[in-house]
Amino acid sequence: MMMDPSESLPVDALLAPLPPPMPELARSLGALVRATVPDSIERVRAGWHVIGYDVPIGRGRTAFFAWVMPQREHVHLGFPRGVLLGDPRGVLEGAGITKLARWVTAARPEDIDVEEFSSLVREAIAVAHVPRSVGLAGIRVETGR
């Protein structure tokens, strides 16, 4: 039986079936997101098999800005509106696969570029504050990156 995507479970329950070093990589990426955005809200979105991150955007509302998707062979740090992120070094994956989402992938601890990934997370926060009603055409959020 598939769980509803809005249902949550502990992070360890999502990571338990994975081989090393994937649980450790997922925890490291989650720690990077939380360190970069201390007020982020972490919860497992079981139906999607991701650890999702929301940020408060005012009046009791939040915006989904990032996810960690652990898989057997690697872990993705993804951004639901990643198409709006600047990517001068070409590290984001997903073009031609998804319309909006983009991600980076780590298969080993040394694949985690803390500076680059933290910068993407900061930019994703800026994008999360752009109202969806504005639309996507031509939007690039400047964050000083």
C-alpha atoms as one frame of an Amber mdcrd trajectory, in Angstrom:
protein
   0.000   0.000   0.000   1.399   3.386  -1.007   1.365   6.166   1.578  -0.197
   9.531   0.893   2.569  12.063  -0.007   1.391  14.311   2.827   1.981  11.595
   5.449   5.242  11.750   7.346   7.497   9.219   9.044  10.858   9.475  10.811
  13.900  10.169   8.630  15.574   7.009   9.951  12.651   4.891   8.703  13.179
   6.214   5.185  16.942   5.673   5.326  17.048   2.283   7.095  16.677   0.063
   3.995  19.489   1.801   2.091  23.057   0.517   1.816  26.008   2.510   3.127
  26.976   5.237   2.528  23.561   6.475   1.324  21.999   7.076   4.770  25.068
   9.055   5.832  25.044  11.073   2.608  21.344  11.867   3.069  21.938  12.964
   6.663  24.873  15.144   5.565  22.800  16.829   2.868  19.946  17.372   5.326
  22.375  18.901   7.818  23.668  21.195   5.067  20.123  22.394   4.312  19.324
  22.940   8.005  22.634  24.773   8.617  22.042  27.002   5.608  18.390  27.667
   6.491  18.041  27.262  10.282  14.297  27.957  10.240  13.629  25.264   7.635
  11.066  22.611   8.467  12.172  19.053   7.741   9.720  16.219   7.177   9.652
  12.992   5.266   7.213  12.943   2.385   6.735   9.192   2.373   4.777   8.870
  -0.862   7.521  10.730  -2.706  10.368   8.949  -0.861  12.025  12.267  -0.039
  12.989  14.322   2.965  11.357  17.644   2.187  12.281  21.107   3.408   9.857
  23.995   3.766  10.524  27.553   4.827   8.074  29.878   6.568   6.955  32.622
   4.163   4.557  34.529   6.401   1.065  34.357   7.863   1.430  30.719   8.873
   2.343  29.649   5.337   5.364  27.697   4.177   7.008  27.046   0.826   8.600
  23.778  -0.255  12.106  24.737  -1.420  14.315  21.628  -1.334  14.412  17.881
  -0.918  16.870  15.104  -0.219  16.036  11.981  -2.206  18.042   8.959  -1.067
  18.316   6.058  -3.490  20.327   2.835  -3.450  23.145   4.183  -5.636  23.203
   7.921  -4.821  21.379  10.784  -3.091  19.879  13.849  -4.766  19.623  17.324
  -3.267  16.805  18.809  -5.281  14.892  22.004  -5.803  11.256  22.005  -6.969
  11.705  25.312  -8.828  15.330  24.650  -9.693  14.908  25.840 -13.258  14.971
  29.351 -11.766  18.357  28.874 -10.102  21.502  30.253 -11.651  23.880  27.458
 -12.582  27.078  29.012 -13.954  29.139  25.866 -13.293  26.531  23.535 -14.788
  26.120  21.345 -11.712  22.325  21.090 -11.776  20.772  18.026 -13.383  17.250
  17.568 -14.677  17.093  19.652 -17.860  15.234  17.599 -20.433  13.916  15.299
 -17.698  11.667  17.642 -15.731  10.145  20.989 -16.541  10.882  22.794 -13.259
  12.862  20.645 -10.838  16.648  20.477 -10.786  19.059  18.620  -8.518  22.636
  17.729  -7.697  23.746  14.177  -6.989  26.184  12.672  -4.498  27.309   9.039
  -4.542  30.269   9.517  -2.153  30.988  11.980   0.660  33.526  13.820  -1.497
  30.760  14.585  -4.042  29.199  17.036  -1.577  30.533  20.484  -2.455  29.427
  22.316   0.687  30.033  25.802  -0.728  28.271  25.133  -4.045  25.363  23.197
  -2.527  24.820  25.785   0.237  24.749  28.513  -2.387  22.068  26.609  -4.317
  20.028  26.215  -1.127  20.262  29.970  -0.418  19.137  30.708  -3.962  16.265
  28.212  -3.640  15.077  30.136  -0.566  14.990  33.345  -2.605  13.016  31.542
  -5.328  10.603  30.151  -2.725   9.672  33.720  -1.802   8.703  34.582  -5.398
   4.912  34.182  -5.593   3.826  31.427  -7.951   1.351  33.882  -9.448   4.300
  35.782 -10.938   4.922  32.854 -13.295   8.202  31.424 -14.490   8.834  33.230
 -17.766  12.190  34.946 -17.620  12.472  34.994 -13.811  15.952  34.767 -12.368
  16.364  35.552  -8.703  19.566  37.449  -7.922  21.106  36.379  -4.632  24.640
  37.655  -4.954  25.883  34.201  -5.771
